[in-house]
Amino acid sequence: MQIGEVAARTGLSLRTIRHYEQTGLVTPSARSRGGFRLYTEADVARLTVVRRMKPLGFTLEQMRDLLDVTDRLDSGGVLGAGEREALLERVRGYEQAAVEQIDRLRDQLDRAEDFADTLRDRLTRSVPTGQS
């Protein structure tokens, strides 16, 4: 599929997808004869992972690392028990970091909602009786 369809499916802009290509994070699997980028379902899945990591504050290097780890786990290649466990431990670390950031974001959202409620209450108290 071409970049426009990938952008529509992932919710990422064309510019962002091209940036991820330039940084080596996610590269198109092929190019058409006309030079258009062509992506596979696996490429879309990788971009979706990146899209989910970005708002949680993960760096490009962390995204690259996690994609590398999952590629190695999913490759079907022979991994020693120790190597497999080390890779899974890295995934656990990212999962823990995501949970911690989600908790921070929930706290921030709670504070923002409290603030909006305070403003709403203030506006309600400021409206003269009989007006809305």
C-alpha positions in Angstrom: 0.0 0.0 0.0 1.1 3.5 -0.6 2.0 6.1 2.0 -1.4 7.9 1.8 -3.3 4.8 2.8 -0.8 4.1 5.5 -1.3 7.6 6.9 -5.0 7.1 6.9 -4.8 3.8 8.6 -2.3 4.9 11.3 -3.5 8.4 11.9 0.1 9.7 11.2 0.8 12.5 8.7 2.8 11.9 5.6 5.5 14.1 6.9 5.7 12.1 10.1 5.9 8.8 8.2 8.7 10.2 6.0 10.5 11.5 9.2 10.4 8.0 10.7 11.8 6.7 7.4 14.6 9.2 7.5 15.5 8.3 11.1 15.5 4.6 10.2 12.7 3.8 12.5 10.3 2.4 9.9 11.2 2.0 6.3 8.9 1.1 3.5 9.3 -2.5 2.4 9.6 -1.6 -1.3 9.2 1.1 -3.9 7.1 1.0 -6.9 8.5 1.4 -10.4 7.5 5.1 -10.2 9.5 5.4 -6.9 6.5 5.5 -4.6 6.9 4.1 -1.1 5.2 0.7 -0.6 4.3 -0.6 2.8 3.2 -4.0 4.1 0.8 -4.8 7.0 4.0 -5.4 9.1 5.1 -1.9 8.3 1.7 -0.5 9.4 1.9 -2.5 12.6 5.4 -1.0 13.3 4.1 2.5 12.7 1.1 1.8 15.0 3.5 0.8 17.8 5.4 4.0 17.2 2.2 6.1 17.2 1.2 4.5 20.5 4.6 5.1 22.1 5.0 8.8 21.1 2.3 10.3 23.4 3.8 8.4 26.3 7.1 10.3 25.9 9.2 7.5 24.5 12.2 8.7 22.5 13.0 7.6 18.9 15.9 5.5 20.3 13.5 3.7 22.7 11.0 3.1 19.9 13.8 1.7 17.7 15.0 -0.5 20.6 11.5 -1.9 21.2 10.9 -2.6 17.5 14.3 -4.3 17.4 13.4 -6.5 20.4 10.0 -7.4 19.0 11.5 -8.2 15.6 14.0 -10.5 17.2 11.3 -12.2 19.3 9.0 -12.6 16.3 11.7 -13.6 13.8 11.3 -17.3 14.3 15.1 -17.5 14.7 16.6 -19.7 17.3 17.2 -17.8 20.6 18.9 -19.2 23.6 16.8 -19.3 26.7 18.9 -16.5 28.3 18.7 -14.3 25.2 14.9 -14.8 25.0 14.5 -13.9 28.6 16.7 -10.8 28.3 14.6 -9.6 25.4 11.4 -10.3 27.3 12.8 -8.4 30.3 13.4 -5.4 28.0 9.7 -5.6 26.8 8.7 -5.7 30.5 10.7 -2.6 31.1 8.9 -0.8 28.4 5.5 -2.0 29.6 6.3 -0.8 33.1 7.4 2.6 31.8 4.2 2.8 29.8 2.1 2.0 32.9 3.9 4.7 34.9 3.4 7.3 32.3 -0.3 6.4 32.0 -0.6 6.9 35.8 1.1 10.3 35.5 -1.3 11.3 32.6 -4.3 10.2 34.6 -3.2 12.4 37.5 -2.7 15.3 35.1 -6.1 14.7 33.5 -7.8 14.6 37.0 -6.2 17.9 37.8 -7.3 19.4 34.5 -10.9 18.2 35.0 -10.9 19.7 38.6 -9.7 23.0 37.2 -12.4 23.0 34.5 -15.0 22.2 37.2 -13.7 25.1 39.2 -14.1 27.4 36.3 -17.6 26.1 35.5 -18.6 26.6 39.1 -17.2 30.2 39.0 -19.2 30.9 35.8 -22.4 29.5 37.3 -22.0 31.7 40.5 -21.3 34.7 38.3 -24.5 34.5 36.2 -27.2 36.7 37.8 -30.4 34.9 38.9 -32.9 34.3 36.1 -30.2 34.4 33.4 -28.5 31.4 31.7 
